[in-house]
Amino acid sequence: MTPQGPPAGRTTELAARALADPHLVYDPVVGDGPKDVVVLGSTGSIGTQAIDLVLRNPDRFRVTGLSANGGRVALLAEQAHRLRVRTVAVAREDVVPALREALHSAYGSGEALPEILAGPDAATELAASACHTVLNGITGSIGLAPTLAALEAGRTLALANKESLIVGGPLVKALAEPGQIIPVDSEHAALFQALAAGTRADVRKLVVTASGGPFRGRTRQDLAHVTVEDALAHPTWAMGPVITINSATLVNKGLEVIEAHLLYDIPFDRIEVVVHPQSYVHSMVEFTDGSTLAQATPPDMRGPIAIGLGWPERVPDAAPAFDWSTASTWEFFPLDDEAFPSVNLARHVGQLAGTAPAVFNAANEESVEAFRRGALPFNGIMETVTRVVEEHGTPATGTPLTVSDVLEAETWARTRARELAAQTAEARA
């Protein structure tokens, strides 16, 4: 199958720009008809919004495969039927009977059912299937293997799974061709668009915005007794529980700093985080001539998803636009590093490189889970992550990173984080 791409008139211009500045995306493949897309994590927040975008633009996109963990088989079956996909993948083999039943209920008599892939490698297999673009909307470092599979198969990767780049940065970058990864995080999609105004040599710094989460303005002492319900009450975005708590600790912003460094090859000391409560400006690029370009839209992930799926073409009416006739106030504040130490710790592990980012991410995932079940207080999340990172020490240098290195480091970090969380729970009892 031949992947489809944008009209030739745009690719010549973008190809020339990409040769001068490889962070820009261009797609030299030309064809007719909609792009074939695989959606990984289809029943999650990113996946459901991507499917909404596809259904509203059938002339541009056609979904050929869906993957999900398996916790919402009825929704997965409904998506498969509406999109007429070829393949459905689930990570949990135990839900296959329920998925088959849901598919039979969703499809009419005589309609051919999609192929089912099941097991921990199902999404990875689907990511390498015949398509133009793979949207990786999986949450967590389990997205690494599908990311690598999509890149190795030569697919355009619309990347919403930041963790796969964080934990496997050198592995991902070694496989990715210039322009093969298009970021879907709102912050990195914003940087991606603003960077198109100049070359990398023109960039003075990247400015990543943070909403501040539900605890903006609170001190570290104020955060000592906040609850899970408090942490899940994000003032701006509707996201899954892990990402929402990462937004409350600002771990997500630390991960985004590492991601920006890896995507755009900008040193850590030239990547700044500022708090912007309205979440209208998604990030900014400051250039050497003193100009700053900000990418701004109302908070809605369908815009970044449309960039990821459609680039270099824009998708009309993908997301709401501002009503400029209505007065509004946009505020910016410095980050409180004492209350939210996660960003500086992320910079530290990003500079250590090797397996340190994987340790940071895995320890955080375990600590967030411990907080959700009441084993850790809110501040205990970062206290635990910091201790695990310190115990991990400085990664060995001089040897290439491997997938087994990442998995081994993650396993150790998860085990150690669980041990520390259990000790904290026992001491609090």
Secondary structure, 3 states (H helix, E strand, C coil): CCCCCCCHHHHHHHHHHHHHCCCCCCCCCCCCCCEEEEEECCCCHHHHHHHHHHHHCCCCEEEEEEEECCCCHHHHHHHHHHHCCCEEEECCHHHHHHHHHHHHHHCCCCCCCCEEEECCCHHHHHHCCCCCEEEECCCCHHHHHHHHHHHHCCCEEEECCHHHHHHCHHHHHHHCCCCCEEECCHHHHHHHHHHCCCCHHHEEEEEEEECCHHHCCCCCCHHHHCCHHHHCCCCCCCCCHHHHHHHHHCHHHHHHHHHHHHHHCCCHHHEEEEECCCCCEEEEEEECCCCEEEEECCCCCHHHHHHHHHCCCCCCCCCCCCCCCCCCCCCCEECCCCCCCHHHHHHHHHHHCCCHHHHHHHHHHHHHHHHHCCCCCHHHHHHHHHHHHHHHCCCCCCCCCCHHHHHHHHHHHHHHHHHHHHHHHHHHC
